[in-house]
């Protein structure tokens, strides 16, 4: 059974993997570099993930064919979106919220690798109504 506590533990594992990538690479690289390295770190830590997963878009009851992809879906529960930007903006936050709602997933993590301290400055977590339905 999936619980809020399980998602919290999984979030710590994901953040740990991101911190490890950031510790080794530092800030200032392209998002695609962090993406590939995080794939490897997830594999090393036996974290089950899908990369570049297509996000379904349903408009007025019809699925619309779009090339709309999230960076990672971890254990079919948590959407992880990567950035390497000067600062996270509201558009980045809207993006992760849209992903978790369109994919009907309870949690999303927005990671910005272009910071000095990833844990304090480079990650934000989001939940929605699907999270609130868990115990």
N, C-alpha and C positions, 0 to 999 in steps of 0.2 A: 504494500500500500504506500502510495506517495503521500508524504506529509510536508508541512512547512519546515519542520526540523530537517528532513532529508534534503530539501532544496537548499537550506542554509549550509549544510555540510558540503553539498555539491558546489555551492558558490565559493566556499573556502578553497576547495580543490582547484577550481577554475582560476581563481585569483592567484593562488600559489603558482600555477603554471605560467600565468601571465607575468608575475613578478620575476620568475626565473628567467624568462625570455628577456625581460627588460634589464635585469641585472647583468646578463651576458652582453646584450647588444647596445644598451643605453638608448638615449633619445636621438632623433634626427634622421632616421631612415624612412624609407617608403613603407606605407601600410602593407604592401604585398610581401615585403621581407618579413615583417612581424607575423603575418598570416602563415607563411610557410614554416617558420620556426615554431609557431604555436601548434601547428599540426603535428610536428615532430615531438614537441613536449607533451602534448596530449597522448600520443602513442606511447611514449616512454613511461607515462604515469598511468597507463591503462584506463584513460578516460574515453568513454565511447562518444564519438562525435560524427556529425556529417558536416562537410565543408561546402560552401557555395551552394546552399540549398535554395531551391526555387520557392519563393513565397507566393502562395495562391492569392489572387485578387478576385473577389466576387463583387460584381456591380449589378445591383437590382436583380439579384438572384442568378446571374449568369457569370460563370468563370471567364475572366478576360485573360487572354494569352499575352503575358508581359514577360520581359526579361528582367525580373525583379528578384534579387537574391540576397539572403542574409549570409554573413560571414561564417557563422557556426551555429549548429543546433546540437547541444550537448545532452546526451541521454534522452533525446526526444522531449526534453523538459525546459531547458534554458537556452534562450537565444543570446548569442554573444556577437556584438558588433564592434569591430575594430576601427580605430582612427589613429592618425598620426598628424595632428593639427596643433596650432598654437594654443587654442583653447576650445573646449566643448561649447557649442552654442545650442540654443533652443531647437534648431532644426535637427541636430543630431539626437537630441532627446525625443523629439517627435518621431523620428525615424525608428528608434528602438521600440517605442510604444506602439507604433503602427505594426511593426513586425510581430510583436507578441500578441497583439489583438487579432491580426489577420490569420496568424498561425494557431491561434487558440492555445497559447502556451502561458504558463503562470508567471514566468519570470524572465527578465532580460538584463544583461550586463553590458554596459557601454564602457569600452576600454580605450583610453587615449595614451599611446606609447610615447608621445612627444612631451614628456614631463620629467622632472628630476626624481620625484618619488611617486611611483605608480600607485601604491596603496592609498596615500593621502590625497593625491591630486589627480590620478589618472583613471579612476574607476567610479562608476555610478550604477546603482542597482535599481531596477524598476519592477513593480508587481502590478497585477490587474485583478479583475473580478475572478479569474480562474484560480489565482493564488488564494484569494479570500475564501474560496469554496473548500480548500484543503484544511485539515486539522493539524 
